[in-house]
């Protein structure tokens, strides 16, 4: 399909231009991740996903991170996936290994039953292993949540967050990562969520990489007759500026 070839080509041109413009030394860092799939003929499928992570260091020990994400999918003219989200987070390092953080965000995924989810939280983290090839950290915190569901119900609750991330660096630009996040509801203990992502990142050049990732999103108590588990297997272009 002509459109399937055109969109990735345009994306590469835009990313290349951005890398050239921002080649000078700077303090902030931006990572853009784009996935596009388009088919036609007997089956017409369109999937477009994007993520952007902007990191700004405020001082030697404090940094801010702003994340944006969106997913859109359509099959044979019918929309079958749509989600959006944004999060702002502040991290402060107390030692080389120990740090604290605060964050807040919003997300929407009507196909998973969420018309809107608002959350704000704080916690602490510890870097157990800091390289040169192996990296491992863990985080724990509490969150205040408000969830509005597609069946016109809502829930306000205090929850928790346990998070762990492992990285193995084959070299400076190629790595394997594994994330695991558990989100319990302190009021209803059978209402909890689990997110996990396995990914392999391979550098194509100094600023562009190819990412193969498998994301699992599990909701132990979904509304209505929705399934508990959503999975996404994707191949994406990742640009770093």
FIBAGU-139219 format. One line per 5 residues: number of its first residue (from 1); their letters; for each residue y, z negated, x negated of C-alpha. Coordinates in steps of 0.05 Angstrom, whole numbers, always signed. Last residue first. Layout:
<rs>
NUM> A> Y:Z:X | ...
</rs>
This chain:
<rs>
241> XXXXX> +284:-416:-355 | +209:-417:-341 | +175:-364:-300 | +108:-373:-264 | +71:-314:-233
236> XXXXX> +19:-336:-184 | -56:-331:-168 | -77:-371:-108 | -133:-410:-75 | -106:-452:-18
231> XXXXX> -146:-504:+19 | -134:-542:+84 | -181:-599:+105 | -182:-644:+166 | -188:-589:+218
226> XXXXX> -142:-591:+278 | -172:-611:+345 | -115:-656:+367 | -77:-692:+312 | -106:-700:+242
221> XXXXX> -137:-766:+220 | -166:-761:+149 | -116:-708:+128 | -140:-669:+66 | -98:-619:+27
216> XXXXX> -137:-582:-27 | -101:-535:-76 | -137:-486:-123 | -94:-455:-177 | -92:-394:-222
211> XXXXX> -25:-389:-259 | +0:-331:-300 | +58:-345:-347 | +127:-317:-363 | +178:-346:-412
206> XXXXX> +152:-335:-483 | +101:-282:-462 | +40:-277:-417 | +23:-351:-421 | -39:-377:-386
201> XXXXX> -37:-435:-336 | -101:-461:-305 | -97:-504:-243 | -134:-556:-202 | -94:-587:-145
196> XXXXX> -111:-648:-103 | -78:-678:-42 | -107:-736:-1 | -80:-763:+64 | -91:-828:+101
191> XXXXX> -96:-854:+172 | -159:-897:+173 | -118:-955:+147 | -69:-954:+205 | -9:-998:+189
186> XXXXX> -10:-990:+113 | -15:-914:+119 | -48:-886:+56 | -24:-828:+13 | -72:-810:-44
181> XXXXX> -51:-758:-97 | -95:-723:-149 | -70:-672:-199 | -113:-633:-250 | -82:-589:-304
176> XXXXX> -109:-538:-354 | -62:-510:-408 | -36:-450:-446 | +33:-448:-479 | +30:-497:-538
171> XXXXX> -45:-492:-547 | -108:-508:-508 | -68:-563:-475 | -109:-608:-430 | -71:-642:-374
166> XXXXX> -90:-699:-328 | -48:-725:-270 | -55:-786:-226 | -21:-809:-163 | -26:-869:-116
161> XXXXX> +24:-872:-59 | +34:-924:-6 | +56:-926:+66 | +104:-960:+113 | +105:-928:+182
156> XXXXX> +143:-889:+234 | +101:-844:+278 | +117:-788:+326 | +89:-752:+387 | +112:-685:+415
151> XXXXX> +44:-651:+405 | +72:-614:+344 | +80:-680:+307 | +141:-718:+280 | +126:-761:+220
146> XXXXX> +173:-815:+194 | +155:-848:+128 | +177:-905:+83 | +140:-902:+18 | +110:-950:-33
141> XXXXX> +90:-937:-105 | +37:-924:-157 | +35:-874:-214 | -16:-853:-267 | -12:-810:-329
136> XXXXX> -59:-772:-374 | -46:-721:-430 | -98:-692:-477 | -80:-641:-531 | -27:-677:-574
131> XXXXX> -25:-717:-532 | +7:-774:-493 | -51:-813:-462 | -40:-872:-415 | +29:-851:-392
126> XXXXX> +48:-904:-341 | +84:-898:-275 | +126:-940:-228 | +148:-937:-155 | +198:-916:-104
121> XXXXX> +198:-882:-36 | +232:-841:+17 | +198:-798:+69 | +213:-749:+125 | +158:-707:+158
116> XXXXX> +174:-652:+209 | +136:-610:+261 | +71:-632:+228 | +6:-609:+261 | -26:-572:+203
111> XXXXX> -4:-504:+230 | +65:-536:+243 | +76:-550:+169 | +144:-581:+155 | +168:-622:+96
106> XXXXX> +225:-670:+78 | +240:-710:+16 | +258:-774:-20 | +248:-802:-90 | +253:-862:-135
101> XXXXX> +222:-871:-203 | +200:-920:-257 | +175:-909:-328 | +127:-939:-380 | +98:-897:-437
96> XXXXX> +154:-885:-488 | +190:-945:-460 | +235:-958:-400 | +236:-885:-378 | +277:-870:-315
91> XXXXX> +257:-817:-264 | +299:-793:-205 | +267:-749:-150 | +291:-699:-98 | +240:-666:-52
86> XXXXX> +238:-602:-10 | +186:-573:+37 | +168:-512:+79 | +104:-488:+113 | +81:-427:+151
81> XXXXX> +11:-399:+159 | -25:-356:+212 | +30:-309:+236 | -2:-252:+276 | +10:-179:+258
76> XXXXX> -61:-167:+233 | -57:-229:+188 | +9:-263:+170 | +24:-318:+119 | +86:-355:+97
71> XXXXX> +91:-412:+46 | +153:-448:+21 | +171:-497:-33 | +233:-531:-63 | +233:-585:-116
66> XXXXX> +293:-622:-146 | +282:-665:-207 | +330:-715:-239 | +324:-745:-309 | +337:-812:-343
61> XXXXX> +318:-837:-412 | +359:-793:-460 | +412:-783:-406 | +424:-744:-342 | +367:-695:-356
56> XXXXX> +364:-640:-302 | +298:-612:-277 | +296:-556:-226 | +228:-540:-194 | +221:-478:-151
51> XXXXX> +161:-458:-110 | +144:-394:-73 | +90:-367:-27 | +82:-300:+7 | +19:-278:+43
46> XXXXX> +12:-213:+81 | -53:-187:+110 | -68:-122:+146 | -142:-106:+150 | -172:-38:+164
41> XXXXX> -114:-6:+126 | -62:-51:+94 | -60:-107:+43 | -5:-152:+15 | -10:-213:-30
36> XXXXX> +49:-248:-62 | +53:-312:-103 | +117:-337:-137 | +129:-397:-182 | +198:-412:-211
31> XXXXX> +209:-466:-264 | +279:-489:-282 | +301:-532:-341 | +368:-565:-354 | +397:-580:-422
26> XXXXX> +418:-511:-445 | +411:-465:-505 | +425:-392:-490 | +371:-348:-459 | +398:-359:-388
21> XXXXX> +420:-288:-374 | +359:-257:-407 | +310:-301:-369 | +346:-286:-303 | +340:-211:-316
16> XXXXX> +266:-217:-330 | +254:-257:-267 | +291:-206:-225 | +253:-147:-255 | +186:-182:-248
11> XXXXX> +200:-198:-174 | +220:-126:-160 | +154:-102:-189 | +114:-153:-150 | +148:-129:-85
6> XXXXX> +140:-55:-98 | +65:-52:-109 | +46:-86:-43 | +100:-46:-7 | +68:+20:-28
1> X> +0:+0:+0
</rs>
